[in-house]
Structure formats: C-alpha cells, structure tokens
Amino acid sequence: MNINDQFVSVEEAAEISGLSTLTIRKRIKSGDIPHQRFGKVIMIPREKADEIKDLRKALGLRVAPPAPRGRPVKDQS
C-alpha cells in the first residue's frame, strides 16, 4: 500500500473536507486532527479527512472548496 493511499496533505485535506488550510492547521495544533510528520511535511490520515467531510454534511454545513484568495482583477475597459 502506497503512502498516498493512506495519507493526504494539509491542502488535500482542506479540499476534501471543505475547510481552509488554516483551519486544518489550527485543528492539528490543538490535537483535534491526528497527523503524521514526514520530515517537514504534515500528512493527515485519509479516513480522518473523509470523516470531517461526512460530519460537515451531517450537520448541514457547506462542503465546498475554499474560496479563491487574493484581490479581484478589475476590468480596465
């Protein structure tokens, strides 16, 4: 079994769960989300990211990818 089958990155976990990467990192720091560190890379068990997504759906919370960041582009017309 490949490590990519068992773990996801913080960014992938955010995409799967519909949470921001900042929220994922805060939950890791508080101990709410278990993680494994491989060198400098933090990985989260895939089933935990799926559990967060399922919980958000059960609570009726929005499960969507994070909104785009940065300044909007103004039309120069």
Steps between C-alpha positions, in 0.01 A plus 500: 500500500632841398534786751283715269217249550518538878579870550413835344674836526353791694394657170332179381326457837368856473366431151338170605344636819395843374704675770781749451863394534527741794213324680657160432835620639331649810316171564826307462672731750212466750509120466153470341639350179761223524799538271832349406809703420729380220797734523348848470183375332187454710271222381150412622344154487267490199214348700515793746455753216206294373350491853517880523323531164228254607451682831464835324238349266311344793490837677376669183813712466630603161753258355669688221854585398638813664424830328772642277745726679656825395374823357238494227615610156344828389382539144707773331237574230 
